[in-house]
């Protein structure tokens, strides 16, 4: 599964917008991470909602109204099972906030009530910043769904109960007397261990209690249950486990050896990726996902410059509010593969490292350099050295070189 583009008219604050996610055969095999950023209210999440509305179709409600006029359209070219498919919607059903599309067979994959004759062999998940408040407690080991694993995958709901069910089932499966099931369970359990390692500093999966069916995490030699973890740790574990649950269903339903799980393609939508995560986690968040699930096409919205700077060769789209509407522009060259300092000081984030006075001096120095005004440069550099001699000591490079020569 790949989403090549998204074209919308009269959706949210956008009169029209077009985003090209995949443009070459190489990108089709190894899709770039798509990063959508912009100020509050500029329409970032609406773009993800438009994708969700298209795939869910008439099978379920979108939580809020996204069509801003009766004449609207959501169009996307996708690739499914090696075939190019034109996917579109231009009107809603008469019941609820649901969308009719020209690909009801695809919509049926996400709601077992409607059904589909297509083979579900891809990952598709939607992550929001919301954390579930339900209990991790379960009373028995339950076999996980395989046939209809995509149902509710685009709801954004990730229950704590499902995390506990998945972890206890994989633990149970690795002790099967059947060699194939045992190999499947052991590999899934090893992936769970990796998930815990990258989700918690100095954390590891200790075991799953066979008495009360509680997964136990060890942190600095202290054993704790999942409900004692921080919101950031839980967010990561919930989401990664959701992907792993889909991997299990795909391998079982399609008779794919679990050793080939990393070749499974799919789409991951992430809204407000920075929420719950410290900046040091934001820097590696997307990298960690791709290490575990390298064939995912990730489309993410964020306010965080650390997310924007976190992966190489990403495509960056910026939503911008105008007087009466929003527009979206690709600004990959401005942001992709740039150091965080450059991104922080860009007009979008406008986050200077210094106070207003020093920032203004640096701006004037930049102007003086452009004009080759050496007297002004010297004057400003003396002022900068006086205000912060430790940081701006590099301005004395000529004196330092002369001192070394002597």
N, C-alpha and C positions, 0 to 999 in steps of 0.2 A: 504494500500500500504506500502510495506517495501522493502528496498534494502538490501539483505543479504551480498553481496560481490561485488567486482569489480576486474576483471582480464584483463590486457591489454598487448599487444605486439606491439612494434614499434609505439607507440603513444607518440608524443612530444619527450622529451628527454629520455623517458623510453624504453629500449630494452624489458623489461618485468617487471611487477609489479603485486602484488596481495594484496588486502586489504580485510580483513574479518571484516565486520561491525557488523553482528549479528550471534551468534553461539549457542544460547540456546533458548528454548521456552519462558523463562522469558524475555530475551532480545527482542524477537519477539513482546511481548506485551508492554514492556516498553524499547524501544531501547536506548542504551547509546548515548550520544552526540558524534559525530565523529569529532575530531579536527585534521586538517591537517596543519602542519607548516613546516618551513624550510626557508633557505635563498632565496633571490631574484634569479629568474632564475632556481630554482631547480624543477619546474614543478607542483606546488600546484594547480594552476588554471586549468592546463591541465586535471587533474583528474576530476574536475567538468565538464569540457567541454566534456570529454569522456562519462560521465553519460548523459549529455544533448543530445549528438549526438545519443546515443542509443535510448532514449525516443522520440526524435523528428523524427529520422529516415529520410525517404525521403521527409517528408512534408515541411521542411524548411532548409535553409543554416545555418551551424555553421559559426560564423564570421571569423574564421581563420583556416588555414590548421592545423590539429592536427595529421594526419597520416604521419609518418616520412619515410615510405617505402610502396611499393605497396602491400607487404604481411604484413598485420596488423590484429589485432583482438581486439574487445571490447566485453567482456563477463560478464554477471551478472546474478545471481540467485535472483529472486524477488518473493514476495508473493503478489498476487492480488486476492481479493475476496476469501481468504482462500486457494488458490491453489498455489503450487510451479511452477514457470515458468522459463525456461531457456531462457535467452534473449541474443542474440548475433548478431554481425555484423563483417564481414570480407572483405567487399568491398563497394565501393562508387558507386553512380549512375553516369550516363554520364552527368548529368546536375548539375552544381554548386558544392558546397562543402556539399553534402548530402550523407547520409549513408543508404544502404539497410540493413534491419534487418530480422530476422526470425519471428518477431511479428508485422506485419503491422497493426493488429487490435488495438494494444496498441498505435502505432504511430498515428493512426487515431484520437485518443482522443485529440491530440494536434493540429489538423488542421481539421476544419469542412468541408473543400473541399473534403477530402478523406473519412471522416466518420468512424464510428466504431459501432459495435453492443454491445460493452461492456458498463456496467453501470458506469458512472463517479460519484463516491461517495467518493472521496478522495481529499485531498489538495495536490497540487504540485506547488511549487513556486521557483523562482531563483532570488536571490538578488545580485546585483553588487553594487559597491560604487558610480556609476554614478547617478547624480541627474538630473531630467528632468528640462528643462528650459521653458516649455510651460506655458501658463496662467492658473490660477485657475478659471477664469471667465467662467460661463456657462449661457446659455440663457433660459433654461427650465429644468424642472425635467424630468429625463429619467429613465424608468424601466431598471434594470440591467439585463445583459445576464445571463441565467440560464443553457441552454442546452449545450452551447459550451464555458463554462467558462474557460476551460484549454487552449483554443487557445491563443498562444503567452505567455503562463505562463512561458515558459523557455527562453524567449527572453531577460530577464533582464530589460525590459523597464517598468517603473512605472510612468505614466503620472500624472501631477498635476490635470489635468482636471478630471481624473478618481477618484481622491480623493474627489474632490468637488462633483462630480456626486453621489458617494456612500453616502457621509454624508448628502446631501440634500434629497436623496431618502429614507434613513432610517428615517430621521426626518419626511418626508411626510408620510411614512408607519405607524409610531406610532400613527398617528391621524386618521387612517382608521376607517370607520363605521363597518367594518367586524371584529369580535372579534379575529379571528385567525390571520388575518393580523396585527391587532393592537398589539397583544401579540408578534408577530414576530418582528415588528418594535420597540417596546419598549425595548425588550431584545437586539437587535442589537444596538440601540442608547445607552443603558447602557454600552455595550462593547466599543462603541466609547468613552464614557466618561472615561472608564478605560484606554483606549489607550492614551488619552490626558494626564491623570494623571501620567502615567509612562513614558511619552515621554518628558514632560516639568516640570521642577522644579516649584512647586507652580502654576501649570497650570491646567485649567479646561475648559471643553467645555461649553461655555456660552449659545449659541443658534445658530440656522441657520436663517439668515435673510430671511424673506419671500418676501422682496422687491427686493433685488438684488441677492438672492440665494447664499450668502456668509456665510460659517461657521465662527463663531466668537469665538475666544479663549480669556479667561480671565487670565491674569497673574498679580499678585499683584494688583488686582482690576482695572487693565487697560485692555480694550477690544481691540484686534487687529485681523486682518484677517490673513489667512494662509500665504500669500505672505510676511508677515513681520517677520516670524519666522526664526531662524538660520538654517544653513544647517543640523546640527545634529538633531534638532527637526523635520525638514521636512523629513529627511531620515527615522526616526523611524515611523512617522505618515503615510508616503506613504506606507511603507512596511507592517505595521500592518493592515492597511486598505485593502491592497491587499488580505491578508489572510481572513479578515472578509468578503470581497466580495465573496470569494470562499465558505466560510461557508454558506452564504445566498443562493448561487446557489445550493449547495448540499442539504440543508434542503428543499428547495422548490421543486427541481426536484425529490427527493427521499421520499418526505412526511415524513421527519424526524422532530420531534418536536424541536424547537430551544433550548429548555431547555437541550437537549442532545448534544449540539454542541461540548462540551468538549471531547466527546468520538470519534469524527471524526479523523481517522488516516490520515497520509500523510507524504510527504517528503518535507523538506525545505533545499535548497542549498544556502549557503551564501559565497560569495567571498570577501576576504579582510574585514572581519567583523569589524575591528577596525577603519576603515576610518570614518571620521566625528564625532567620539565619543571621548570625554574626557576619560582618564583612569578610573574615577569613574563610568562612564556609561559602559565602557567595562567590568567592574567587575560584572555588574548585567544584561547586555544585554541578554544573553542566558537564564538566570533565568526568566526574565520577559516574554520572548516568551513562555517558558514552563508553566508559571503560567496561561497564557491566552489560550494556545493551548497545553495541556499536552500530547497529543498522537502523536505529530509530531516527526518524525525521522529527526534530524538536522545534516547535514554534512557541516562543515564550514572550510574555509581556513583562516589563520591569521598569522601575524608577531608578534602579541601582547602576551607577557607573562601573561598579565592580563586576556585575553580571555582564554588562556590555563588553568589558575588556577581558572576559574570562576565557574565551575560546578563539582559536585562530580561524580565519577565513569565514567568519560568520557574515550573514547579510543583515544589515541594520536598516530598519524602517522607522521613521520618526513621524508621529502624529502631531499635527500643529493646529491649534485653534485659530480660526479666523473670526471676523465679526459675527457672521451668521451661520457658520458651518466649520467643519474640520477638513483638513486634507492630510494625506499621508505621502511622504516622499522617501525614496531610498537614499540613504546617506552613508552607504557602506564605506566609501573612500575616506570620509571624515572620521569614522569611529572604529572600523574593523582593524585589528592588529596594531592599534595605537596604545602607547603607554597610558596607564591610569591617570597620570598627571595631566596629560593633554586632554583627556576626556573630561576630567573634573573641571578644567578651565574653559571648556567649550561653552558657547552660548546656551546650549540646552540645559546644562547642569549649573553653570555659572558658580562654581564652588572654588574660590581662590584659597591657596594655602596660607595667605597672609592677611593682615588687617587691611582696611581700605586705604590707609596712607601709603603703606609699602606697595600695595597693588597698583596704586596710581603712579608711584615712582617707576615701577617696572614697565608700566604702559608707556610712560614718557620716554624712558630709556630706549624702548623698542622703536619709537618714532624717531628718536635722535639717531639711532643706528641706521635706519632706513634713509635718513637725510645726510649721513656722514658728518653730523654735527659733533665734532670731537670735543669741543669745549663743553657742550651741554652733557655729553656722555660722561666726561670726567667729573663734572659737578654732581650729577645724579649718583654716580658710583660712590663718590665720597660720602654722600648722604646715606646710601644703603649700607655701606660699611660701618658707619657710625651707629646706625639703628640696630644692625644685626651682624656684627663682625664675624661670628662663627660661621653662619650660613653663607654670607657673601664673600668669604675669604678667597673664593676662586677668582674674584675680580682683581686680586693682586697677583695674578699669574705671572705677569711680566717681571714684577719685583722678585717673585719667588725663583724664577728662572735665572735672573741675574745673580741672586744670592748663591744659587747652586754653582754657577760658573766660577764665582770667586772662590 
